Amino acid sequence: MVRLFQKAKSDIQSAFERDPAARRPLEVLLTYPGVHAIWGYRLAHWLWLHHIKLIARWLAHINRFLTGIEIHPGAAIGEKLFIDHGMGVVIGETAIIGNNVTLYHGVTLGGVSLDKGKRHPTIEDDVVIGAGGKVLGNIIIGRGSRVGANAVVVHSVPPNSVVVGVPGQVMVRSKPQHQPDLDHDKMPDAIGETLASVMARLEVLETEMHTHQLERNGGNGHAISGSRESQILEHP
């Protein structure tokens, strides 16, 4: 139980480290649903480990009702997890979360299998998952990685990666981050980059087709075009 209280204290500290709106401990204690959800989980997890599983599940159910955050008591969560805003966060039974992880609202750490074994993701230390991010299946999100808002990740990700898109793609490998910040203004735009590539290729194809047409017409494309315009004017 002493260890439980130590983790609860570190949960308050994580709110101060990652939310500039946090001003004093009492404010975090009373008004942060993410912190409340983690505390409820830690108590439920203690009961789960001591084989009082029905009460643990009941406590998790009450926790979800009060905070809008669903954390299965069987999940393994390290220290300083910070759930910002929190509404709609779901963490499955066999999920494993390391230390100093940040989850924004709408994040799902879910399973894609009916297997009763390990079916939820492993989130290593110092990972940030943006609002609405979905990490599905028994995969690993490497240490220090950042998952963009609304990304859907279904494959393991190496450490210090930036993942965006549906399905999630590793766009860049970044340097280790000292601050848990998504840097949304620097996140790569997978769709935008793909469209830009398609447009560039389309311009090349149009140029090639125009050149090919001129060659077929013997280089008299303008004369032929002018002749057709005159015919149209003469015969409306």
Backbone as JSON, one array per atom type, in Angstrom:
{
  "sequence": "MVRLFQKAKSDIQSAFERDPAARRPLEVLLTYPGVHAIWGYRLAHWLWLHHIKLIARWLAHINRFLTGIEIHPGAAIGEKLFIDHGMGVVIGETAIIGNNVTLYHGVTLGGVSLDKGKRHPTIEDDVVIGAGGKVLGNIIIGRGSRVGANAVVVHSVPPNSVVVGVPGQVMVRSKPQHQPDLDHDKMPDAIGETLASVMARLEVLETEMHTHQLERNGGNGHAISGSRESQILEHP",
  "N": [[0.82, -1.22, 0.0], [2.05, 1.2, 0.64], [3.65, 1.65, -1.56], [1.63, 2.11, -3.38], [0.62, 4.6, -2.57], [2.85, 6.15, -3.06], [2.97, 6.09, -5.85], [0.59, 7.41, -6.37], [1.22, 9.97, -5.53], [3.18, 10.61, -7.4], [1.6, 10.72, -9.64], [0.19, 13.12, -9.34], [2.34, 14.86, -9.54], [3.06, 14.45, -12.2], [0.99, 15.72, -13.55], [1.54, 18.42, -13.04], [3.95, 18.65, -14.39], [3.25, 18.36, -17.06], [1.02, 19.81, -17.76], [0.39, 23.06, -18.3], [-1.69, 24.46, -17.22], [-2.13, 23.6, -14.67], [-2.06, 24.66, -11.36], [-1.89, 24.36, -8.56], [-1.52, 21.79, -6.03], [-3.99, 21.11, -4.76], [-5.88, 21.89, -6.62], [-5.39, 20.09, -8.74], [-5.98, 17.75, -7.39], [-8.74, 17.98, -7.01], [-9.96, 18.55, -9.48], [-9.06, 17.17, -11.76], [-9.92, 14.78, -13.92], [-8.44, 12.79, -15.18], [-6.38, 12.18, -13.39], [-7.93, 11.29, -11.24], [-9.03, 8.99, -12.41], [-6.77, 7.4, -12.76], [-5.98, 6.98, -10.11], [-8.21, 5.56, -9.18], [-7.91, 3.33, -10.8], [-5.45, 2.31, -9.82], [-6.07, 1.42, -7.26], [-8.03, -0.49, -7.9], [-6.45, -2.2, -9.42], [-4.69, -3.17, -7.5], [-6.46, -4.69, -5.98], [-7.13, -6.53, -7.96], [-4.7, -7.89, -8.36], [-4.59, -9.18, -5.96], [-6.45, -11.08, -6.22], [-9.09, -10.34, -5.85], [-11.18, -10.04, -7.78], [-13.78, -9.5, -8.72], [-14.69, -7.32, -7.18], [-12.74, -5.55, -7.98], [-13.36, -5.2, -10.71], [-15.87, -4.05, -10.43], [-15.22, -1.66, -9.13], [-13.72, -0.46, -11.15], [-15.74, -0.07, -12.98], [-17.34, 1.85, -11.67], [-15.46, 3.85, -11.6], [-15.24, 4.48, -14.32], [-17.79, 5.5, -14.77], [-17.69, 7.83, -13.24], [-15.57, 9.33, -14.31], [-15.44, 9.07, -17.08], [-13.48, 7.61, -18.23], [-12.11, 4.55, -19.14], [-10.43, 2.03, -17.64], [-9.11, -1.08, -17.54], [-8.79, -3.19, -14.71], [-6.86, -5.14, -14.89], [-4.82, -4.22, -16.47], [-1.36, -3.21, -16.84], [0.31, -0.59, -15.5], [2.77, 1.9, -15.41], [4.65, 4.42, -13.58], [3.74, 7.92, -13.29], [1.83, 8.25, -15.36], [-0.01, 10.34, -17.46], [-3.17, 11.47, -18.15], [-4.64, 13.55, -20.21], [-7.38, 15.7, -20.17], [-9.11, 13.42, -20.93], [-11.73, 12.23, -21.42], [-13.34, 9.48, -22.86], [-11.14, 7.79, -23.09], [-9.79, 4.53, -23.4], [-8.44, 1.67, -21.97], [-7.24, -1.47, -22.36], [-7.45, -4.87, -20.96], [-5.0, -6.42, -21.08], [-3.12, -4.54, -21.66], [0.02, -2.87, -21.5], [1.72, -0.29, -19.96], [4.37, 1.95, -19.87], [6.59, 4.14, -18.02], [6.06, 7.69, -17.53], [4.23, 8.27, -19.6], [1.99, 9.88, -21.87], [-1.4, 10.39, -22.48], [-3.94, 11.59, -24.54], [-7.37, 12.81, -24.77], [-9.87, 10.48, -25.89], [-8.23, 8.38, -26.67], [-7.56, 4.99, -27.53], [-6.46, 1.95, -26.34], [-6.6, -0.88, -27.56], [-7.84, -4.26, -28.27], [-7.64, -6.72, -30.92], [-8.36, -9.29, -31.12], [-9.88, -12.37, -30.08], [-8.48, -13.9, -28.39], [-7.54, -14.96, -25.17], [-5.12, -14.4, -24.13], [-2.21, -12.24, -24.28], [-3.32, -9.45, -25.82], [-3.51, -6.79, -26.18], [-1.91, -3.56, -26.69], [1.59, -2.76, -26.0], [2.96, -0.05, -24.45], [5.77, 1.76, -24.43], [8.19, 3.56, -22.34], [7.87, 7.16, -22.02], [6.2, 7.8, -24.17], [3.93, 9.58, -26.28], [0.55, 9.9, -27.03], [-1.68, 11.22, -29.25], [-4.84, 13.06, -29.33], [-7.66, 11.03, -29.83], [-6.2, 8.95, -30.89], [-5.65, 5.57, -31.91], [-4.46, 2.54, -30.83], [-3.96, -0.66, -31.66], [-4.17, -4.11, -30.92], [-1.69, -6.7, -30.17], [0.89, -5.17, -30.07], [3.91, -3.15, -30.14], [4.71, 0.04, -29.05], [7.41, 1.9, -29.5], [9.87, 3.25, -27.24], [9.73, 6.72, -26.44], [8.28, 7.49, -28.66], [5.87, 9.25, -30.77], [2.48, 9.48, -31.35], [0.28, 10.64, -33.69], [-2.7, 12.73, -33.64], [-5.77, 11.03, -33.98], [-4.62, 8.95, -35.39], [-4.38, 5.53, -36.48], [-2.95, 2.81, -35.27], [-1.59, -0.25, -36.1], [0.56, -1.86, -36.27], [3.77, -2.71, -34.89], [5.98, -0.18, -33.63], [9.12, 1.37, -34.03], [11.5, 2.68, -31.57], [11.41, 6.23, -30.74], [9.87, 7.28, -32.85], [7.69, 8.99, -35.2], [4.33, 8.78, -35.73], [1.68, 8.83, -38.0], [-1.59, 9.06, -39.54], [-4.0, 6.83, -41.23], [-4.04, 3.57, -42.16], [-1.71, 3.82, -39.38], [1.45, 5.25, -40.12], [4.98, 5.21, -40.0], [6.51, 8.16, -40.17], [8.79, 9.71, -39.68], [11.93, 9.31, -37.97], [12.67, 10.48, -34.91], [14.79, 12.52, -32.76], [15.51, 11.6, -29.34], [13.02, 12.75, -27.08], [12.92, 15.27, -24.63], [10.86, 16.52, -23.43], [7.41, 15.84, -22.93], [5.89, 16.39, -25.54], [3.73, 16.8, -28.27], [4.24, 18.44, -30.45], [2.53, 19.51, -32.57], [2.59, 21.34, -34.68], [4.8, 20.59, -36.07], [4.37, 18.09, -36.96], [4.42, 15.55, -39.46], [2.51, 15.64, -42.53], [0.85, 13.17, -43.74], [-1.18, 12.65, -45.68], [-1.23, 15.08, -47.09], [1.42, 15.1, -48.12], [1.32, 12.86, -49.76], [-0.66, 13.61, -51.64], [0.64, 15.82, -52.78], [2.78, 14.51, -54.02], [1.36, 12.96, -55.89], [0.2, 15.0, -57.46], [2.5, 16.2, -58.52], [3.48, 14.1, -60.06], [1.37, 13.88, -61.86], [1.57, 16.28, -63.28], [3.98, 15.83, -64.63], [3.21, 13.67, -66.27], [1.24, 14.94, -67.85], [2.82, 16.79, -69.23], [4.46, 15.03, -70.69], [2.52, 13.75, -72.28], [1.59, 15.93, -73.81], [3.91, 16.62, -75.19], [4.26, 14.27, -76.67], [1.97, 14.34, -78.28], [2.44, 16.61, -79.84], [4.66, 15.7, -81.27], [3.47, 13.67, -82.79], [1.81, 15.19, -84.4], [3.58, 16.43, -85.98], [4.76, 18.72, -85.02], [3.07, 20.84, -85.56], [1.07, 21.7, -83.91], [-0.1, 24.12, -83.02], [-0.9, 25.34, -85.4], [-2.76, 23.53, -86.39], [-4.62, 23.66, -84.36], [-5.45, 26.33, -84.67], [-6.61, 26.17, -87.21], [-8.82, 24.54, -86.74], [-10.27, 26.19, -85.03], [-10.95, 28.25, -86.78], [-12.62, 26.88, -88.52], [-14.77, 26.35, -86.88], [-15.71, 28.93, -86.39], [-16.54, 29.65, -88.97], [-18.55, 27.86, -89.49], [-21.01, 27.88, -87.59]],
  "CA": [[0.0, 0.0, 0.0], [2.95, 2.35, 0.64], [4.0, 1.84, -2.97], [0.44, 2.66, -4.02], [0.56, 6.03, -2.25], [3.97, 6.79, -3.75], [2.55, 6.26, -7.24], [-0.45, 8.45, -6.39], [1.91, 11.25, -5.43], [3.84, 10.87, -8.69], [0.56, 11.07, -10.61], [-0.03, 14.56, -9.2], [3.53, 15.52, -10.06], [3.03, 14.39, -13.67], [0.06, 16.75, -14.02], [2.25, 19.7, -13.01], [5.02, 18.64, -15.38], [2.78, 18.29, -18.45], [-0.12, 20.68, -18.02], [0.69, 24.41, -17.79], [-2.86, 25.02, -16.53], [-2.13, 23.14, -13.28], [-1.48, 25.72, -10.54], [-1.61, 23.94, -7.19], [-1.91, 20.39, -5.81], [-5.41, 20.96, -4.43], [-6.62, 22.0, -7.88], [-5.24, 18.8, -9.42], [-6.68, 16.76, -6.58], [-10.19, 18.13, -7.08], [-10.55, 18.86, -10.79], [-8.44, 16.47, -12.88], [-10.49, 13.44, -14.03], [-7.41, 11.83, -15.54], [-5.73, 11.77, -12.14], [-8.91, 10.48, -10.49], [-9.15, 7.69, -13.06], [-5.56, 6.62, -12.48], [-6.05, 6.55, -8.72], [-9.19, 4.48, -9.11], [-7.3, 2.14, -11.41], [-4.39, 1.74, -8.98], [-6.73, 0.66, -6.2], [-8.65, -1.66, -8.53], [-5.37, -3.11, -9.84], [-4.22, -3.83, -6.28], [-7.45, -5.74, -5.69], [-7.02, -7.54, -9.02], [-3.51, -8.69, -8.09], [-4.86, -9.99, -4.77], [-7.51, -12.03, -6.6], [-10.43, -9.85, -5.5], [-11.39, -9.52, -9.14], [-15.13, -8.96, -8.92], [-14.7, -5.97, -6.61], [-11.87, -4.73, -8.83], [-14.12, -4.83, -11.91], [-16.95, -3.14, -10.01], [-14.59, -0.36, -8.87], [-13.38, 0.1, -12.46], [-17.0, 0.37, -13.58], [-17.68, 3.11, -11.01], [-14.45, 4.8, -12.05], [-15.62, 4.91, -15.67], [-19.0, 6.32, -14.63], [-17.35, 9.12, -12.64], [-14.53, 10.07, -15.03], [-15.5, 8.91, -18.53], [-12.24, 6.92, -18.63], [-12.22, 3.12, -18.83], [-9.15, 1.34, -17.48], [-9.32, -2.41, -16.97], [-7.89, -3.37, -13.56], [-5.78, -6.07, -15.22], [-3.74, -3.54, -17.2], [-0.16, -2.9, -16.05], [0.64, 0.81, -15.78], [3.9, 2.38, -14.63], [4.51, 5.68, -12.86], [3.6, 9.2, -13.99], [0.92, 8.31, -16.5], [-0.84, 11.55, -17.46], [-4.28, 11.43, -19.08], [-5.09, 14.93, -20.32], [-8.83, 15.8, -20.47], [-9.47, 12.06, -20.53], [-13.0, 11.65, -21.84], [-13.31, 8.51, -23.94], [-9.95, 6.94, -23.08], [-10.04, 3.12, -23.09], [-7.21, 0.89, -21.81], [-7.68, -2.86, -22.24], [-7.0, -5.72, -19.86], [-3.61, -6.88, -21.16], [-2.25, -3.43, -22.05], [1.16, -2.55, -20.63], [2.12, 1.1, -20.17], [5.58, 2.26, -19.12], [6.64, 5.36, -17.21], [6.04, 9.01, -18.19], [3.42, 8.21, -20.82], [0.91, 10.86, -21.93], [-2.53, 10.04, -23.34], [-4.96, 12.63, -24.66], [-8.74, 12.3, -24.78], [-10.27, 9.65, -27.01], [-7.25, 7.34, -27.01], [-7.94, 3.6, -27.28], [-5.45, 0.89, -26.38], [-7.57, -1.96, -27.69], [-7.47, -5.55, -28.82], [-8.28, -7.11, -32.18], [-8.42, -10.74, -31.08], [-10.64, -12.98, -28.99], [-7.54, -14.66, -27.57], [-7.53, -14.51, -23.78], [-3.75, -14.02, -23.77], [-1.81, -10.85, -24.56], [-4.03, -9.0, -27.02], [-3.52, -5.33, -26.19], [-0.56, -3.05, -26.97], [2.58, -2.37, -25.0], [3.4, 1.33, -24.68], [7.01, 1.92, -23.67], [8.38, 4.83, -21.61], [7.98, 8.48, -22.66], [5.39, 7.86, -25.39], [2.79, 10.51, -26.3], [-0.48, 9.51, -28.01], [-2.55, 12.37, -29.42], [-6.29, 12.9, -29.18], [-8.32, 10.13, -30.77], [-5.3, 7.91, -31.4], [-6.04, 4.18, -31.66], [-3.37, 1.58, -30.92], [-4.77, -1.88, -31.61], [-3.51, -5.4, -31.02], [-0.51, -7.0, -29.36], [2.01, -4.52, -30.74], [4.76, -2.36, -29.25], [5.04, 1.41, -29.43], [8.74, 2.06, -28.94], [10.14, 4.34, -26.29], [9.91, 8.07, -26.96], [7.54, 7.72, -29.91], [4.71, 10.13, -30.73], [1.4, 9.05, -32.24], [-0.5, 11.82, -34.0], [-4.14, 12.71, -33.38], [-6.64, 10.22, -34.84], [-3.91, 7.87, -36.08], [-4.77, 4.16, -36.13], [-1.7, 2.06, -35.35], [-1.87, -1.69, -36.02], [1.84, -2.55, -36.35], [4.74, -2.21, -33.93], [6.67, 1.05, -34.03], [10.42, 1.45, -33.37], [11.65, 3.82, -30.65], [11.62, 7.6, -31.21], [9.22, 7.44, -34.15], [6.49, 9.82, -35.31], [3.37, 7.96, -36.48], [0.46, 9.54, -38.35], [-2.38, 8.49, -40.62], [-4.86, 5.65, -41.09], [-3.4, 3.09, -40.93], [-0.56, 4.61, -38.95], [2.71, 5.05, -40.81], [6.12, 5.89, -39.41], [6.92, 9.18, -41.13], [10.17, 10.1, -39.39], [12.53, 8.88, -36.71], [13.1, 11.72, -34.27], [15.71, 12.42, -31.64], [14.79, 11.43, -28.07], [12.38, 13.97, -26.59], [13.06, 15.5, -23.19], [9.58, 17.0, -22.95], [6.31, 15.08, -23.54], [5.15, 17.33, -26.37], [3.46, 16.26, -29.6], [4.69, 19.37, -31.49], [1.6, 19.34, -33.69], [2.97, 22.19, -35.81], [5.91, 19.97, -36.78], [4.0, 16.73, -37.35], [4.29, 15.39, -40.92], [1.17, 15.49, -43.08], [0.94, 12.03, -44.65], [-2.11, 12.83, -46.79], [-0.75, 16.2, -47.89], [2.61, 14.71, -48.85], [0.91, 11.93, -50.82], [-1.33, 14.39, -52.69], [1.66, 16.61, -53.48], [3.5, 13.59, -54.89], [0.47, 12.62, -57.0], [0.07, 16.17, -58.34], [3.76, 16.37, -59.25], [3.52, 13.06, -61.09], [0.36, 14.21, -62.87], [2.13, 17.33, -64.13], [4.96, 15.19, -65.51], [2.48, 12.91, -67.28], [0.61, 15.88, -68.78], [3.88, 17.31, -70.1], [4.86, 13.96, -71.61], [1.44, 13.55, -73.25], [1.57, 17.08, -74.71], [5.06, 16.47, -76.08], [3.99, 13.16, -77.58], [0.96, 14.78, -79.23], [3.11, 17.51, -80.78], [5.48, 14.88, -82.16], [2.58, 12.97, -83.73], [1.27, 16.18, -85.33], [4.67, 17.03, -86.74], [5.12, 20.03, -84.48], [2.14, 21.86, -86.02], [-0.08, 21.68, -83.02], [-0.77, 25.41, -82.96], [-1.55, 25.59, -86.68], [-3.93, 22.68, -86.46], [-5.6, 24.2, -83.44], [-6.01, 27.52, -85.27], [-7.47, 25.76, -88.32], [-10.08, 24.05, -86.18], [-11.02, 27.33, -84.51], [-11.53, 28.98, -87.91], [-13.73, 26.1, -89.03], [-15.9, 26.53, -85.96], [-16.26, 30.26, -86.61], [-17.2, 29.7, -90.26], [-19.73, 27.0, -89.48], [-21.52, 27.84, -86.21]],
  "C": [[0.86, 1.27, 0.0], [3.35, 2.69, -0.79], [2.84, 2.48, -3.73], [0.35, 4.16, -3.79], [1.71, 6.79, -2.92], [3.62, 7.06, -5.22], [1.49, 7.35, -7.36], [0.18, 9.84, -6.32], [2.59, 11.61, -6.76], [2.83, 11.22, -9.77], [0.23, 12.56, -10.55], [1.14, 15.34, -9.78], [3.52, 15.54, -11.59], [2.09, 15.43, -14.25], [0.74, 18.12, -14.05], [3.32, 19.78, -14.1], [4.49, 18.79, -16.8], [1.56, 19.15, -18.76], [0.16, 22.06, -17.45], [-0.49, 25.04, -17.06], [-2.92, 24.61, -15.06], [-1.39, 24.16, -12.41], [-1.11, 25.28, -9.13], [-2.1, 22.51, -6.99], [-3.39, 20.2, -5.53], [-6.27, 21.04, -5.7], [-6.56, 20.68, -8.66], [-6.05, 17.73, -8.7], [-8.18, 16.79, -6.81], [-10.75, 18.15, -8.5], [-9.95, 18.11, -11.97], [-8.98, 15.04, -12.99], [-9.47, 12.38, -14.43], [-6.68, 11.29, -14.32], [-6.67, 10.9, -11.32], [-9.01, 9.07, -11.07], [-7.95, 6.8, -12.76], [-5.56, 6.14, -11.04], [-7.05, 5.41, -8.55], [-8.64, 3.2, -9.69], [-6.29, 1.51, -10.46], [-4.99, 0.93, -7.83], [-7.35, -0.61, -6.76], [-7.58, -2.68, -8.94], [-4.8, -3.86, -8.63], [-5.17, -4.96, -5.89], [-7.35, -6.88, -6.69], [-5.84, -8.47, -8.75], [-3.7, -9.59, -6.86], [-6.1, -10.86, -4.95], [-8.89, -11.64, -6.07], [-11.0, -9.2, -6.76], [-12.78, -8.94, -9.36], [-15.23, -7.53, -8.38], [-13.85, -5.02, -7.45], [-12.62, -4.27, -10.08], [-15.24, -3.85, -11.57], [-16.39, -1.74, -9.77], [-14.21, 0.32, -10.19], [-14.62, 0.63, -13.17], [-17.44, 1.72, -12.98], [-16.72, 4.22, -11.46], [-14.79, 5.35, -13.44], [-16.84, 5.83, -15.61], [-18.66, 7.73, -14.15], [-16.43, 9.97, -13.52], [-14.66, 10.02, -16.55], [-14.28, 8.2, -19.1], [-12.33, 5.46, -18.2], [-10.83, 2.48, -18.8], [-9.42, -0.01, -16.83], [-8.34, -2.62, -15.82], [-6.75, -4.34, -13.82], [-4.63, -5.43, -15.96], [-2.57, -3.24, -16.27], [0.34, -1.51, -16.44], [1.75, 1.27, -14.84], [3.61, 3.71, -13.94], [4.35, 6.86, -13.82], [2.84, 9.09, -15.31], [0.08, 9.57, -16.38], [-1.89, 11.42, -18.55], [-4.87, 12.83, -19.12], [-6.52, 14.98, -20.85], [-9.51, 14.46, -20.2], [-10.72, 11.46, -21.11], [-12.82, 10.69, -23.01], [-12.07, 7.64, -24.01], [-10.32, 5.53, -22.66], [-8.71, 2.39, -23.06], [-7.61, -0.54, -21.49], [-6.94, -3.67, -21.19], [-5.52, -6.07, -19.91], [-2.66, -5.79, -21.65], [-1.15, -3.24, -21.01], [1.63, -1.14, -20.97], [3.32, 1.39, -19.28], [5.46, 3.54, -18.32], [6.59, 6.61, -18.1], [5.31, 8.99, -19.53], [2.3, 9.25, -20.73], [-0.14, 10.41, -22.92], [-3.5, 11.21, -23.36], [-6.34, 11.98, -24.79], [-9.02, 11.48, -26.05], [-9.3, 8.57, -27.41], [-7.8, 5.96, -26.65], [-6.72, 2.71, -27.38], [-6.24, -0.41, -26.38], [-7.0, -3.24, -28.27], [-8.2, -5.82, -30.12], [-8.45, -8.62, -32.25], [-9.29, -11.19, -29.92], [-9.76, -13.84, -28.09], [-7.51, -14.09, -26.16], [-6.13, -14.14, -23.3], [-3.48, -12.56, -24.06], [-2.41, -10.39, -25.89], [-4.12, -7.48, -27.13], [-2.08, -4.81, -26.32], [0.3, -2.84, -25.73], [3.1, -0.98, -25.38], [4.64, 1.56, -23.81], [7.13, 3.33, -23.08], [8.37, 6.04, -22.55], [7.24, 8.59, -23.99], [4.27, 8.88, -25.21], [1.83, 10.06, -27.39], [-1.51, 10.63, -28.07], [-4.02, 12.02, -29.36], [-6.87, 12.0, -30.26], [-7.44, 9.04, -31.33], [-5.76, 6.52, -30.99], [-4.82, 3.29, -31.86], [-3.98, 0.21, -30.65], [-3.92, -3.13, -31.78], [-2.28, -5.51, -30.15], [0.73, -6.48, -30.08], [2.77, -3.67, -29.72], [4.97, -0.98, -29.85], [6.34, 1.76, -28.72], [8.93, 3.32, -28.11], [10.34, 5.68, -27.01], [9.15, 8.38, -28.23], [6.36, 8.66, -29.68], [3.71, 9.66, -31.78], [0.48, 10.24, -32.45], [-1.98, 11.63, -33.71], [-4.86, 11.9, -34.45], [-5.9, 9.17, -35.67], [-4.43, 6.52, -35.6], [-3.55, 3.27, -36.35], [-1.99, 0.57, -35.13], [-0.59, -2.52, -36.15], [2.81, -1.92, -35.35], [5.54, -1.05, -34.52], [8.02, 1.1, -33.32], [10.52, 2.67, -32.47], [11.85, 5.14, -31.38], [11.06, 7.83, -32.61], [8.07, 8.44, -34.05], [5.54, 9.08, -36.24], [2.12, 8.79, -36.74], [-0.31, 8.73, -39.38], [-3.21, 7.28, -40.24], [-4.65, 4.75, -42.3], [-2.13, 3.87, -40.62], [0.71, 4.24, -39.7], [3.8, 5.82, -40.09], [6.66, 6.87, -40.45], [8.38, 9.58, -40.92], [10.62, 9.41, -38.11], [13.14, 10.12, -36.09], [14.16, 11.45, -33.21], [14.91, 12.22, -30.36], [14.27, 12.75, -27.55], [12.55, 14.09, -25.08], [11.76, 16.0, -22.58], [8.47, 16.23, -23.66], [5.41, 15.97, -24.38], [4.96, 16.72, -27.75], [4.01, 17.15, -30.71], [3.83, 19.25, -32.73], [2.0, 20.18, -34.9], [4.11, 21.61, -36.63], [5.58, 18.54, -37.23], [3.89, 16.63, -38.86], [2.85, 15.16, -41.33], [1.2, 14.39, -44.13], [0.06, 12.21, -45.87], [-1.64, 13.96, -47.7], [0.47, 15.85, -48.72], [2.27, 13.76, -50.0], [0.24, 12.68, -51.97], [-0.33, 15.23, -53.48], [2.45, 15.74, -54.45], [2.67, 13.22, -56.11], [0.35, 13.78, -57.98], [1.34, 16.39, -59.15], [3.87, 15.34, -60.37], [2.53, 13.34, -62.21], [0.87, 15.3, -63.82], [3.16, 16.76, -65.11], [4.26, 14.42, -66.62], [1.81, 13.82, -68.3], [1.63, 16.46, -69.75], [4.31, 16.28, -71.13], [3.79, 13.73, -72.67], [1.39, 14.69, -74.26], [2.72, 17.0, -75.71], [4.83, 15.38, -77.11], [2.97, 13.56, -78.65], [1.57, 15.71, -80.27], [3.97, 16.73, -81.77], [4.63, 14.16, -83.19], [2.03, 13.93, -84.79], [2.35, 16.9, -86.12], [5.06, 18.41, -86.27], [4.21, 21.14, -84.9], [0.9, 21.93, -85.17], [-0.82, 22.99, -83.0], [-1.51, 25.72, -84.25], [-2.83, 24.79, -86.81], [-5.02, 23.21, -85.56], [-6.26, 25.44, -84.03], [-6.94, 27.19, -86.42], [-8.82, 25.29, -87.83], [-10.92, 25.19, -85.65], [-11.67, 28.11, -85.65], [-12.71, 28.24, -88.51], [-14.96, 26.27, -88.15], [-16.55, 27.88, -86.16], [-17.02, 30.36, -87.92], [-18.49, 28.91, -90.27], [-20.25, 26.87, -88.05], [-22.53, 26.72, -86.03]]
}
